[in-house]
Amino acid sequence: MDTEYSPSQLMNFAERGMLAKLEMADLLPEEPRATFLAACARVEKAFTDACAAHGDFCLASGCAMDGEVCLNALLNADPDYNKACAQLWLPLFRSSKHAA
């Protein structure tokens, strides 16, 4: 991914929850990208589970995404969801040649 921002700026944006998961993924080389996306999937599941545990269901009959990841839960958790993924992304980005 080409960007006009410096690595320092990108890291700051990520820490503040201003970069989406796919934007962060695009800034990583292939191998750490796969690691990052797998880790974010676990974060997504945790946010979905937390949403369901609070009883904040999209449907009156309950959570439609039982056992799956729910986009609504992630949207409701923004920017905390992006910040959580950023915490996984930052060490991978720092260790990549892109942040050098």
N, C-alpha and C positions, 0 to 999 in steps of 0.2 A: 504494500500500500504506500503510495506516495503521499507525503503530507508537507505542508509549509511550516509545521510546528517542530520545534526542537524536541529531543528526547525528554528534556527536563519539563517542558510545557506539557507534553503528552502524559508524563507521569503525574503531574499536578492535576490535569484534567481527570485522569482515572481516579486518583485519590478522592476527588470531590464528587465522583459519581457521574461525571459528564460524558464519559465514553461508554457506549454500548458494548455488550459482549462481543459481537461480531467485528466491531471496529478494533477492539483490543486484539482479537484473534488474528485479524489481518496484519497486524504489526509484528507478529511473531513468525519465526521460521517454522517449517512444517512439523518437526518433532515436538518442540514445546507447545505448538498450537494444539496438537492432539491432546497433550497432557492438560492444557488449560481448559479445553472444551469439555473434557471428561470431568474435571474438577468442578466446573460451572454447572454441569448437569446435576451433580450432587447438591450444590447450593440451591438450584432451582427446585429440586425435590424437597429440600428442607423448608424453603419458603412456602411451597404448596402445602406441605404437612402442617406448618404453623398456621396458615390461613384456615385450613379445615378444622384444626383444633380450636380455633377461636369461634367457630360457627359462622364465619362470614361467607356464607354460601351464595353463589351466583343464582342458584335455583331454590325455590321454596322447598323442594323435595330433598335438598342436600347437595353435596359436592358431586358434580358430574365427572370429575377427573380422579375418582378414587383409584389410587395406585399410579397415577400418571402425573405429569407436570402440567400445571394450569397457568396459562398466559395471564389471566386476570389476577391471580395471586402475585405474579411478578410485576405487573403494571401497578398494582396497589402498593407494592413494596419499594417502588422507585423513589429516591435514588439509592436506598439501602441495598437493593439487589445489585446494582452496578458497582457500588462500593465494595460489596462482598466479593464479587468477581475480580475487581481491581486488586484486592489483597492477594489473590492467587496469581494474577497477571504480573504484578510489579517485580517479584524476584525473577520470573522467567524473562521479562523484558530487560531487566538490568543485566542479566547474564548473557543476553544475546548480543550479537555484533551491532545490532541496530541502536542500542543505547550507549555504545562506546563513544 
